[in-house]
Amino acid sequence: MKKMKRSLRLLTTCMLLAVLAGCGQGEAVKDASQYSSEIKDITIPDDVKIIGFGEATHGNVEFQALKKDLFEAMIKNENVHVFVLEGDFGGAQQINQFIVNSVGTAQDAIKALDYGIYQTEQMVDFVQWMHDYNLTAKEEDKIYFYGNDMQRYDDSKKGLLDYYADIDAETAKQHTAQLEHVSNKTMRDLSNSQLVELDKTIDAIIKDLQSNKEVYEKKSSKDAFSFAAQYAQIFKQRTQLFLNDGNYMNLRDEYLAKNLQWIVDFEATKGHDKVLMSGHNGHIDKTSATMAGYKSMGQYLNEHYKDQYFAIGTDFVRNTFQAQNGSSERKEYTIEHHNALVDAFSDIPDNIFYVDFVNASHSEELSNILSKEQRMGNIGDDFRPWYKLTKMLYTIKMTPADAYDGLIIVQEATPTKVTD
């Protein structure tokens, strides 16, 4: 009887651990390596306009280094000239000025993004690499950098006011006074009435730009006007996020998609018909699988561009990463994660490799796994030690073949170090 009770307790414990932490490891698929490739060999269908690259975790060396590796592959294999980051639109233009015109340094440029997750050696190396690439590239082969986020004011405000200073000094002074109290430092202290008034002010600026488009373009250029109008839209979006805090995540992903569409359309006028966009898995996923319940940027893109949007997700097995712990303090955490898909490729000796889902679907066994709902890696920039107790808090339940077109698997990921 005692032996039976011990067995029952053991079984109950195992079942509980399986539910909480997903401790069971799936089986490797025989010859799975023939359905994988190196990052440098990734190719994309010809009609694709946007390649979405997702990060399962922000705080890893490998996922950040993959930005450069994948972009380099897309430049060589797909003639991609544009990289878009889930980062501030205005701040990203400082990076673009560095890589295109050698203004400033790589270290200073990434600080303009004002996000701790990007203040790393890997991001500095990436930005420096883009700069150095452009030094020897022909004019038609140069690469460009954008952000499509809208969670900051300063650099978009500066871009907008600098534009007005070039075309109409008096109007520039007026808008400078109207926006003087608005900055990254003060934005969270603005009252609701101040935000409402600010929203009206930016609406008036947008109306002025629209009404005087032809005149302003003659005084500057079509490109300069387009950027000014987009800076104004970013300013509007940031304000709307504050005014609609309860709908923050839904609005943000809608804006991420709109801003990316603006970048795609703008760069198309330069002859660049494909862009690579890097963000969190939860943003580039086509199915809005996240537990937070918001419609993802990837779903917006999939609905608008259909087969012209190609999503590459990432996943991991053993992962040591850094993230905030509910405050500005950053800690390192370690988890091990398994699902049917990553475990199917567990016999591959390479630490990092790519799985194209069309290619993998030629295997009946892999095709079945790709169409099976499972939990895939998903860690943001906030993590607490107790999150490790349940897989629900560091994974998203999704069907891989529906969410992505391909997957990069990192078997062992290591943490980034955030610099000052």
Secondary structure, DSSP 8 states (H G I E B T S, - for coil): -HHHHHHHHHHHHHHHHHHHH--------TTGGGGEE-GGG----TT--EEEEEESBSSBHHHHHHHHHHHHHHHHHH---EEEEEEEHHHHHHHHHHHHH--S-HHHHHHTT--GGG-SHHHHHHHHHHHHHHHHS-GGG--EEEEEE-S--HHHHHHHHHHHHHH-HHHHHHHHHHTTT-STTTGGG--HHHHHHHHHHHHHHHHHHHHTHHHHHHHS-HHHHHHHHHHHHHHHHHHHHHHTGGGHHHHHHHHHHHHHHHHHHHHHTTT---EEEEEEHHHH-TT---TT----HHHHHHHHHGGGEEEEEEEEEEEEEEEE-SSS-EEEEEEE---HHHHHTTT---SEEEEEHHHHTTSHHHHHHHTS-EEEE-B-SB--GGGGG-GGGTEEEE-HHHH-SEEEEEEEE-B-----
